């Protein structure tokens, strides 16, 4: 299944380190992400996968190293600016706006593309209203794509977990990002939801050519949908390559299964 | 509801995003607004206008302002009284410095002055949240009142320390000052609250309002999708203070006639906050309901024992009033944080399907 497309490098992660107190969460990790790739980051709990994602989206700033998107340095930018450069993400423990409807959550994904200032918003007339409608159309396309038409007016907090995951993906997609970061998009969902999500991820990649960086624990899914796999353990990159290469890598087997007990 | 929405299909996103998507609602609300302009000035006596309707409209405006900040943007503020005072004192200074300036312009400029002060005191909101922010805004409240008390310039060196509303006209009708009729002041207050309620509604259903609610619901996620927290919070502080400033100016010019800083003390901040909590956090309608409730309750409590033939001392009545407020606030915070507006909405949902709930 894994077809290696070696496009130009779109996102360059160079020697990124981040520590919390005495714990080195990520140490000197470098990854090259190619345009249009589905790249999975795997590793045991506490390997630093989410921290790496947080560094990319500027939730934390790395202590050393740089993150460069299409030749532009993102390392010291604020999270809002990183979003403006075309990086969107979802969270491990869903971070939707619970009091708002599905449509409004997705409309927030369009926030950076909208220009309505205070005055236009106050009037909600002419150009102000046109812009709202125009972006609503984009959002409706995504609603259509994710098959969530029936719940568009429901407050997000009242939706079941699997659907919330889908809405969160929709919010990230509404940004029309260049790079999409997904932190365990299938965590805590059932088999059917997992299949749906995998299908959406592949479709997004296919239809818009979006680069996707994915953290996932379900090895079956990872091996099936990703073209490139990066393995982290205790904050360090121990292996990377195609799914098949990674699966056979001795250090990966060691990290996941432990060393053979010597009798 | 006496009508059904069945068969009313929306054919465009614009109509789906309207404030009142149902035609009958739209017609009804428009008729109600027109009626509000015409009927009370003709029918209601001076007592109704002066003691109930005018303060209701003014406090509704202040409550909408605080609701934008606390209910929509999630930033708790106890500085409402202070920001209202900025509006009132600015209006007083403006009318005395520029006697020919239209009173409408005076109100709007006072709002802008309050907005500027609000922005200033909103800056800490980037670093501190929740109760700590509430304490910071409390500092604004006390500082501003202290300032207006201390610096005699604000009252034009009046020995009494009060500011008084001068006579001003709009289209030849006196609307402020001792010679204005209650009806004229009522129409003035109603015009302002109508326009600004509409503006608030437009703000909260568009890009700005969504960014406020995003900050309120999940600030990290809001930042990650490109909402800039400082700018968004400051905007909420500025616009909210604008509303409070206009309401403060109206309080003196259209309701009290003259006032000291006492009219804008901490109790005022709490009163508006109670209106927002009881009416419904994050609801423009709730601001009106809350204001109506809090204005009407004391009047109801005065009238009720009287009509039952009971004699109740004023002090006791005040105590009961406070007890009911306290109880209701606890009740709403625990049971229905979205207040009367949510109860109204639930009622509507129920009626939509009545009598067949499934």
Boltz contact constraints between the chains, C-beta under 6 A:
constraints:
  - contact:
      token1: [A, 57]
      token2: [B, 224]
      max_distance: 6.0
  - contact:
      token1: [A, 79]
      token2: [B, 223]
      max_distance: 6.0
  - contact:
      token1: [A, 79]
      token2: [B, 224]
      max_distance: 6.0
  - contact:
      token1: [A, 80]
      token2: [B, 223]
      max_distance: 6.0
  - contact:
      token1: [A, 80]
      token2: [B, 226]
      max_distance: 6.0
  - contact:
      token1: [A, 80]
      token2: [B, 228]
      max_distance: 6.0
  - contact:
      token1: [A, 83]
      token2: [B, 225]
      max_distance: 6.0
  - contact:
      token1: [A, 83]
      token2: [B, 226]
      max_distance: 6.0
  - contact:
      token1: [A, 84]
      token2: [B, 226]
      max_distance: 6.0
  - contact:
      token1: [A, 95]
      token2: [B, 218]
      max_distance: 6.0
  - contact:
      token1: [A, 95]
      token2: [B, 221]
      max_distance: 6.0
  - contact:
      token1: [A, 97]
      token2: [B, 214]
      max_distance: 6.0
  - contact:
      token1: [A, 97]
      token2: [B, 217]
      max_distance: 6.0
  - contact:
      token1: [A, 97]
      token2: [B, 218]
      max_distance: 6.0
  - contact:
      token1: [A, 98]
      token2: [B, 217]
      max_distance: 6.0
  - contact:
      token1: [A, 99]
      token2: [B, 217]
      max_distance: 6.0
  - contact:
      token1: [A, 100]
      token2: [B, 213]
      max_distance: 6.0
  - contact:
      token1: [A, 104]
      token2: [B, 210]
      max_distance: 6.0
  - contact:
      token1: [A, 107]
      token2: [B, 210]
      max_distance: 6.0
  - contact:
      token1: [A, 108]
      token2: [B, 210]
      max_distance: 6.0
  - contact:
      token1: [A, 108]
      token2: [B, 214]
      max_distance: 6.0
  - contact:
      token1: [A, 108]
      token2: [B, 225]
      max_distance: 6.0
  - contact:
      token1: [A, 109]
      token2: [B, 225]
      max_distance: 6.0
  - contact:
      token1: [A, 111]
      token2: [B, 226]
      max_distance: 6.0
  - contact:
      token1: [A, 111]
      token2: [B, 227]
      max_distance: 6.0
  - contact:
      token1: [A, 112]
      token2: [B, 226]
      max_distance: 6.0
  - contact:
      token1: [A, 114]
      token2: [B, 207]
      max_distance: 6.0
  - contact:
      token1: [A, 116]
      token2: [B, 206]
      max_distance: 6.0
  - contact:
      token1: [A, 116]
      token2: [B, 207]
      max_distance: 6.0
  - contact:
      token1: [A, 121]
      token2: [B, 203]
      max_distance: 6.0
  - contact:
      token1: [A, 121]
      token2: [B, 206]
      max_distance: 6.0
  - contact:
      token1: [A, 121]
      token2: [B, 207]
      max_distance: 6.0
  - contact:
      token1: [A, 121]
      token2: [B, 208]
      max_distance: 6.0
  - contact:
      token1: [A, 122]
      token2: [B, 199]
      max_distance: 6.0
  - contact:
      token1: [A, 122]
      token2: [B, 202]
      max_distance: 6.0
  - contact:
      token1: [A, 122]
      token2: [B, 203]
      max_distance: 6.0
  - contact:
      token1: [A, 124]
      token2: [B, 202]
      max_distance: 6.0
  - contact:
      token1: [A, 124]
      token2: [B, 206]
      max_distance: 6.0
  - contact:
      token1: [A, 132]
      token2: [B, 206]
      max_distance: 6.0
  - contact:
      token1: [A, 133]
      token2: [B, 13]
      max_distance: 6.0
  - contact:
      token1: [A, 133]
      token2: [B, 14]
      max_distance: 6.0
  - contact:
      token1: [A, 136]
      token2: [B, 13]
      max_distance: 6.0
